[in-house]
């Protein structure tokens, strides 16, 4: 069969699946794996293992490099600091528990030898950005949960790829288990070293050797992509299966540097990732051999149950111990740990080598177990991730802004910087497209329509803000939010001061544009330093009011809480029983107090996480 129509068909189906997933708000990997099965030998036979020949491993490898690089590029230091302890434990203790627990399960339930059991376990450490990124695109969770999932996916993908090749060479082929630690460290060090060197070269080309001004954005995108591929290729030429470590290292290093045209690079990487993700997921899913899966019998199902319902919850319970993780968030992490491309691609490679060596049963057990876990976790955990999140109520209540103009956009930016789950609503389709291109969550429709507001998830909303230039529309939006949907906080822009009473009668916080402007000008005249500080909130410093939910802090005085409050932030105001006052050293914190923090942005963020770890 000619390869060209196969590739075009896979890409077309993959992109269609991405579009459908966006519309239905379902992780795209569910559709991709189903399409792969339908077009594979078990379905229409459009794609078979002979379709791509020996070139499949190369194409998959380069695709994985792009996907890993993109995921790592997003792992900035600020994101990792949102859940540092959980990230460290998930990628060390958690990975170790996953490895040991899965190996024992494979040994007991499949009756295979320890070599194959350890090989299966090493591959199934990985979750990976190929499955986590599509989930987080449609399931909004709090920053620390997102950081934990993304970091676990990137770092454990590297661990899985490197550990698997070491075990394969040392135990399955070479029968020398004592070489595992040195082989693992040797390959990991090589991959990281190559990644750092390539990242330095890319930085030098982008910052020191500046491309011509007109071509700069395009050259930045191409140089960065080339860096990802070069790091992968160089590492693979030194040690097999170390390319993932190199690509991830290059991505993390560059992602944390101040690169020119960063936004263009991010957008290009994400678009390219969607394309290669569609291709590689469908291609590998098409290679699923259901005879191997069914041949595992009840032992295969027992391994899946052990991995997903015992090993995963245990490693999450021992890793996500930070106070900021609620019980519900830990349960969500426990039941959302699908496996992705790295296990599938490496298992396919090893199975082929085992078959060439005459170890047909070992090859069948390895490929069957890995693909069974991937298939079931993608279908059940990734496919139903949104429903799992809704069941455990870990999706933060949205803040809905009706009106995507300058005011709505500026407000959305401020709220998102504070970690709010913002949804913009606008009836102008072009405006909505622009908002989505700029990274906002936006819904197209009439904000005065209950159906449109329901699409924006108003039934769960904590805040609704009407920012249109039409007072009648803002009044109707406010009325629907207050009386029909019982939203706790409703704020409206009022363009005509004479309409303020109508809004306040509904219990709406009315912002009179004329008065607000006069107040801002007065502050600029009378207290300019404070005015500048307030205007620049989010640019290095912040002010946030939260409700105290950390029960272990209740009953402590402000003086006693000094050790719990980071340097660079103060408790400025406490609101209690309808009264607001500046606390003294002996003021005792009570459950339900509303506390306002002032200070450096990073310090305020840490204080908020400590005093308000969960809803």
Secondary structure by P-SEA (a helix, b strand, c coil): ccaaaaaaaaaaaaaaaaaaaaaacccaaaaaaaaaaaacccccccccccccccaaaaaaaaaaaaaaaaaaaacccccccccaaaaaaaaaaaaaaaaaaaaaaaaacccccaaaaaaaaaaacccccccaaaaaacccccaaaaaaaaaaaaaaaaaaaaaaaaaaacccccccccaaaaaaaaaaaaaaaaaaaaaaaaaaaaccccccccaaaaaaaaaaaaaaaaaaaaaaaacccaaaaaaaaaaaaaaaccccaaaaaaaaaaaaaaaaaaaaaaaaaaaccaaaaaaacaaaaaaaaaacccaaaaaaaaccccccccaaaaaaaaaccccccaaaaaaaaaaaaaaaacaaaaaaaaaaaaaaaaaaaaaccccaaaaaaaaacccccccccccccaaaaaaaaaaaaaccbbbbbbccaaaaaaaaaacccccccccccaaaaaaaccccccbbbbbcccaaaaaaaaaaacccccccbbbbbbccccaaaaaaaaccccccaaaaaaaaaaaaaccaaaaaaaaacccccbbbbbccccccccccccccccccccccccccccccccbbbbbccccccccbbbbbbbccaaaaaaaaaaacccc
